[in-house]
Amino acid sequence: MPIIDVTLSPGRTTEQLRALVRELTAATHHALGVAPDRVRILLREVPDTHWATGGVTIEQAREAGDH
């Protein structure tokens, strides 16, 4: 049973997240031959205050106009 763990910034619509789940499930089924009902997907939305690159959070970069 494949488990796919996706971490992303918040802000996508419910339909976008549902489309992602459908596409990941289909791709896994196609690539691995696993039945779609055996594919597990975890979507984790992490606030921009908790993402950082080079010592600066995404929120800070956005405020500075760098993102």
C-alpha positions as CSV (number, residue, x, y, z in Angstrom):
1,M,0.0,0.0,0.0
2,P,1.8,3.2,-1.1
3,I,1.6,6.2,1.2
4,I,2.2,9.6,-0.5
5,D,3.0,12.5,1.9
6,V,2.6,15.9,0.3
7,T,3.6,19.1,2.2
8,L,2.5,22.4,0.8
9,S,1.8,26.0,1.8
10,P,-1.8,26.8,2.4
11,G,-3.9,28.7,-0.1
12,R,-5.2,26.1,-2.6
13,T,-8.9,25.6,-3.1
14,T,-10.7,22.4,-2.1
15,E,-11.1,21.6,-5.8
16,Q,-7.3,22.0,-6.4
17,L,-6.5,19.7,-3.5
18,R,-9.1,17.1,-4.7
19,A,-7.6,17.3,-8.2
20,L,-4.1,16.7,-6.8
21,V,-5.4,13.6,-4.9
22,R,-7.1,12.3,-8.1
23,E,-3.9,12.8,-10.2
24,L,-1.6,11.3,-7.6
25,T,-3.8,8.3,-7.2
26,A,-4.0,7.8,-11.0
27,A,-0.3,8.2,-11.4
28,T,0.5,5.7,-8.7
29,H,-2.0,3.2,-10.1
30,H,-0.5,3.6,-13.5
31,A,3.2,3.4,-12.4
32,L,2.9,0.7,-9.8
33,G,-0.2,-1.2,-10.8
34,V,-1.7,-0.7,-7.4
35,A,-5.5,-0.5,-7.0
36,P,-6.6,3.1,-6.5
37,D,-8.3,2.1,-3.2
38,R,-4.9,1.0,-1.8
39,V,-3.3,4.4,-2.4
40,R,-3.0,6.6,0.7
41,I,-2.4,10.3,0.5
42,L,-1.6,12.7,3.2
43,L,-1.9,16.5,2.5
44,R,-0.1,18.7,5.0
45,E,-0.6,22.4,4.8
46,V,2.2,24.2,6.7
47,P,1.9,28.0,7.4
48,D,4.3,30.3,5.7
49,T,5.7,31.2,9.1
50,H,6.9,27.6,9.5
51,W,8.7,27.3,6.1
52,A,12.2,28.8,5.7
53,T,15.0,28.9,3.2
54,G,18.4,30.4,3.9
55,G,17.3,31.5,7.4
56,V,14.2,33.5,6.2
57,T,10.6,32.3,6.3
58,I,8.4,32.4,3.3
59,E,6.3,35.0,5.1
60,Q,9.4,37.2,5.6
61,A,10.5,36.8,2.0
62,R,7.0,37.7,0.8
63,E,7.0,40.8,3.0
64,A,10.4,41.8,1.6
65,G,9.1,41.3,-2.0
66,D,11.5,38.3,-2.6
67,H,8.8,35.6,-3.1
